[in-house]
């Protein structure tokens, strides 16, 4: 239709990157023909040539993808989406490979549909991550993940320091015996929080114990025995389910304890969206910079795709302390 060769059409539509001499009339004929034919480039074909399709993957190791805004993982998703759009990338969400499904191996091969992928979740198959890294596939993890050593880039939160600061706050109020309630999961985030709790005890000289519970064995009788033993502050771990936290708060309400007059409560983390009908008091703890972690992870992935230098491939962001309404001096 334009009366020129296929090579000329290719040059014009690709902006003539080689600088071949083409008359303005020839270029216009090609553009007019393309417009009349409603021609648009085939993204799959362009990917074969350019070896990328400007798609960032986002995969979560959860049974369901965190699209509900009340899910604690949702702010991570928002941050990734915002940064991807700002960098001119589309976002491809990978679903259906949650940890409740039997694994046969190779599930993560689907991530290759994207140029690179941001990963999120408390547990990830190390063997498959290593295989992707061996093949040169760019990955960035949201959360500290040292299973592949320095090869796996990540953006995490400094739970150790933030947890120690919560302990220091309570000791500064006068508490000398603390109890930390964490759930049974041994994910990195949970381990880091306990390390931070013990670090806080070491730095302040306070006494404290760690209790593991899924919430089902936390009764008013058990809480009463803690108070009898001299515990004046209880700290809980922030998790996806908040099972242990809600159980402790339920016991406090059932015993009609005044918080923080009778007992101080703190959390290693924050409750992004408390359930309706729960106490409106702001719980003392720390804010996890979820949205910023998502943005930085996506930005780091874009830099890796562009072979741009990344000064820090593994970084931990500080978690601002939250002075809530649930802590005060002990009786």
C-alpha positions in Angstrom: 0.0 0.0 0.0 2.8 2.4 0.8 4.8 1.3 -2.3 8.0 0.5 -0.4 9.9 -2.5 0.9 9.2 -4.3 4.1 12.5 -3.2 5.4 11.6 0.5 4.8 8.3 -0.1 6.7 10.3 -1.6 9.6 12.7 1.4 9.7 9.9 4.0 9.7 7.7 2.3 12.4 10.8 1.8 14.6 11.9 5.4 14.3 14.7 4.7 11.9 17.3 3.9 14.7 20.0 3.1 12.2 19.8 6.6 10.6 19.1 5.4 7.0 18.4 8.3 4.7 14.6 8.3 4.1 12.6 11.1 2.4 9.9 12.8 4.4 7.4 11.7 1.7 8.3 8.0 2.0 8.0 8.1 5.8 4.6 9.8 5.5 3.3 7.2 3.0 4.2 4.4 5.5 2.6 6.2 8.4 -0.6 7.0 6.4 -0.8 3.3 5.3 -0.4 2.1 8.9 -3.1 4.5 10.0 -5.5 3.4 7.3 -4.9 -0.3 8.1 -5.3 0.4 11.9 -1.9 -1.2 12.4 -0.6 -1.7 15.9 2.7 -3.6 16.8 2.3 -7.1 18.1 3.6 -7.1 21.7 4.7 -10.7 21.5 6.7 -10.1 18.4 8.3 -7.0 19.9 9.3 -9.1 23.0 11.1 -11.6 20.7 13.2 -8.8 19.3 13.7 -6.6 22.4 13.8 -9.6 24.8 11.5 -7.8 27.2 7.9 -6.8 27.3 7.9 -4.2 30.1 6.0 -6.5 32.4 6.8 -6.7 36.1 5.6 -9.9 37.8 4.2 -9.9 41.3 3.9 -13.3 43.0 2.7 -14.1 46.5 3.3 -17.3 48.4 -0.2 -17.2 49.9 -3.3 -19.3 49.3 -5.1 -16.3 47.8 -3.8 -13.0 46.3 -4.1 -10.1 48.7 -6.5 -8.0 46.7 -8.7 -7.2 49.7 -7.7 -3.8 51.0 -8.2 -5.1 54.6 -5.4 -7.6 54.0 -2.1 -6.7 55.7 -0.3 -7.5 52.4 -2.5 -5.2 50.3 -0.3 -2.0 51.0 2.7 -3.9 49.5 0.7 -4.5 46.3 -0.3 -0.8 46.1 3.4 0.2 46.4 4.5 -2.2 43.7 1.7 -1.0 41.4 2.4 2.7 41.9 6.1 2.3 41.2 5.5 0.0 38.2 3.2 2.6 36.6 5.7 5.4 37.4 8.5 3.5 35.7 6.3 2.7 32.6 5.8 -1.0 33.3 2.6 -3.0 33.4 2.0 -5.4 36.3 1.3 -9.1 35.9 -0.2 -10.8 39.0 0.6 -14.5 39.5 -2.0 -16.4 41.5 -2.9 -19.9 42.4 0.3 -21.2 43.9 -0.4 -20.7 47.5 1.3 -22.8 50.2 -1.9 -24.8 50.9 -1.5 -26.6 47.5 0.7 -29.7 47.1 3.9 -28.7 45.3 5.2 -30.7 42.4 8.1 -28.5 41.6 8.6 -26.0 38.8 5.6 -23.8 39.8 7.7 -20.7 39.6 8.6 -21.3 36.0 5.5 -19.3 35.1 7.2 -16.2 36.4 9.3 -16.1 33.2 6.2 -14.6 31.4 7.3 -11.3 33.0 10.7 -9.6 32.6 11.4 -10.1 36.3 9.3 -10.6 39.4 8.7 -9.2 42.9 8.0 -11.9 45.4 6.1 -11.7 48.7 5.1 -14.1 51.4 6.4 -15.6 54.6 7.6 -18.9 53.0 9.2 -19.5 49.6 10.7 -22.6 48.0 14.5 -22.0 48.1 15.3 -24.6 45.4 13.1 -22.9 42.9 14.4 -19.4 43.7 18.0 -20.6 43.3 17.1 -22.2 39.9 15.6 -18.9 38.6 18.6 -17.0 39.9 21.0 -19.5 38.2 19.2 -18.8 34.9 19.7 -15.1 35.4 16.0 -14.3 36.0 15.7 -11.0 38.0 14.0 -11.4 41.4 13.4 -9.0 44.3 11.9 -10.3 47.5 9.7 -8.1 49.8 11.0 -9.1 53.3 14.3 -10.3 54.5 15.3 -13.5 52.8 18.8 -14.8 53.1 18.1 -18.3 51.8 20.1 -17.6 48.6 22.7 -15.5 50.3 23.6 -12.2 48.6 22.3 -13.3 45.3 18.6 -12.6 46.1 17.8 -8.9 46.3 15.3 -7.9 48.9 13.6 -4.9 50.6 12.6 -5.8 54.2 11.8 -4.1 57.5 14.1 -3.9 60.5 12.0 -5.9 62.9 14.8 -6.5 65.2 15.5 -2.9 66.1 11.9 -1.9 66.1 11.0 -4.8 68.5 13.8 -3.9 70.8 12.5 -0.3 70.9 9.1 -1.4 72.0 10.7 -3.3 74.9 12.7 -0.2 75.8 9.5 1.9 75.7 7.8 -0.4 78.2 10.8 -0.5 80.5 11.1 3.3 80.3 7.5 3.4 81.7 8.6 1.3 84.7 7.7 -2.3 83.6 10.2 -4.9 84.8 8.6 -8.2 83.8 7.3 -8.7 80.3 5.7 -11.5 78.4 5.9 -11.9 74.6 3.2 -14.0 72.9 4.2 -15.2 69.4 2.6 -17.7 67.1 4.1 -21.0 66.1 5.2 -20.0 62.6 9.0 -19.8 62.2 9.0 -17.4 59.3 11.9 -14.9 59.1 9.7 -12.0 60.2 8.6 -14.0 63.4 12.2 -15.0 64.2 13.4 -11.4 63.8 10.7 -10.1 66.2 11.7 -12.6 68.9 15.4 -11.7 68.4 14.4 -8.0 68.8 12.4 -8.8 72.0 15.3 -10.6 73.5 17.7 -7.8 72.4 15.5 -5.3 74.2 15.6 -7.3 77.4 19.4 -7.5 77.2 19.7 -3.8 76.6 17.4 -2.8 79.4 18.0 -5.5 82.0 14.3 -6.3 82.2 13.0 -9.8 82.7 10.8 -11.5 80.1 9.5 -14.8 78.7 8.4 -15.9 75.3 5.2 -17.9 74.9 4.1 -19.6 71.7 0.4 -19.9 71.0 -2.2 -19.9 68.2 -4.6 -18.2 70.5 -6.7 -21.3 71.4 -4.9 -21.9 74.7 -4.9 -18.3 75.9 -7.6 -18.2 78.6 -8.5 -15.8 81.4 -7.1 -18.3 83.9 -3.7 -18.2 82.1 -3.6 -14.4 81.9 -4.5 -14.2 85.6 -1.5 -16.5 86.4 0.8 -14.2 84.4 -0.4 -11.2 86.5 0.1 -13.2 89.7 3.7 -13.8 88.5 4.3 -10.1 88.3 3.8 -9.6 84.5 2.7 -6.0 84.0 3.0 -5.8 80.2 2.1 -8.3 77.4 3.5 -8.0 73.9 2.0 -9.8 71.0 3.2 -10.6 67.5 1.5 -8.9 64.5 0.6 -11.6 62.0 -1.7 -12.1 59.0 -4.4 -13.7 61.2 -3.7 -11.8 64.5 -4.9 -14.9 66.2 -2.8 -14.6 69.4 -3.3 -10.8 69.6 -7.0 -11.1 69.4 -7.0 -13.9 72.0 -5.0 -11.8 74.5 -7.3 -8.8 74.0 -10.4 -11.0 74.4 -9.1 -12.2 77.8 -8.4 -8.6 78.9 -12.0 -7.6 78.0 -13.4 -10.8 79.7 -11.5 -10.0 82.9 -12.7 -6.4 82.7 -9.1 -5.2 83.1 -8.4 -1.5 82.5 -5.8 -1.1 79.8 -3.2 0.3 80.5 -4.1 0.9 84.1 -4.2 -2.8 85.1 -2.1 -4.2 82.2 -0.1 -2.6 79.3 -0.5 -4.2 75.9 1.9 -3.7 73.0 2.4 -5.3 69.6 5.4 -6.0 67.5 3.9 -4.5 64.3 0.6 -2.9 63.6 -3.0 -3.9 62.9 -3.6 -2.4 59.4 -7.4 -2.8 59.5 -8.8 -3.8 62.8 -12.0 -5.8 62.7 -15.2 -3.8 63.2 -16.4 -3.7 66.8 -12.9 -4.1 68.3 -11.3 -1.7 70.7 -10.7 1.7 69.1 -7.5 2.2 71.2 -4.4 2.6 69.2 -2.1 -0.2 70.2 1.5 0.7 71.0 3.9 -0.9 68.5 5.6 0.1 65.3 4.4 0.9 61.8 5.6 -1.4 59.0 6.4 0.7 55.9 4.6 -1.7 53.6 3.8 0.7 50.8 7.3 2.1 50.6 8.7 -1.5 50.7 6.6 -2.3 47.7 7.7 0.7 45.8 11.4 0.2 46.5 11.2 -3.5 45.6 9.6 -2.6 42.2 12.2 0.2 41.7 15.1 -2.2 42.5 13.7 -4.7 40.0 13.5 -2.1 37.2 17.1 -1.2 37.9 18.2 -4.8 37.7 16.3 -5.2 34.4 18.0 -2.2 33.0 21.5 -3.3 34.2 21.7 -0.1 36.2 23.9 -0.1 39.3 22.0 -0.9 42.6 23.9 0.5 45.5 22.2 -1.8 48.1 20.7 -5.1 46.9 19.5 -6.0 50.3 18.1 -3.3 52.6 16.0 -3.1 55.7 13.8 -0.1 56.2 13.2 1.4 59.7 9.8 0.9 61.3 8.6 4.1 63.1 7.6 3.7 66.7 3.9 4.1 67.4 3.0 5.5 70.8 -0.4 4.0 71.3 -3.0 4.3 74.0 -2.5 0.8 75.4 0.7 1.3 77.4 1.3 3.3 80.6 3.2 3.0 83.9 2.4 -0.1 85.9 0.5 0.1 89.2 
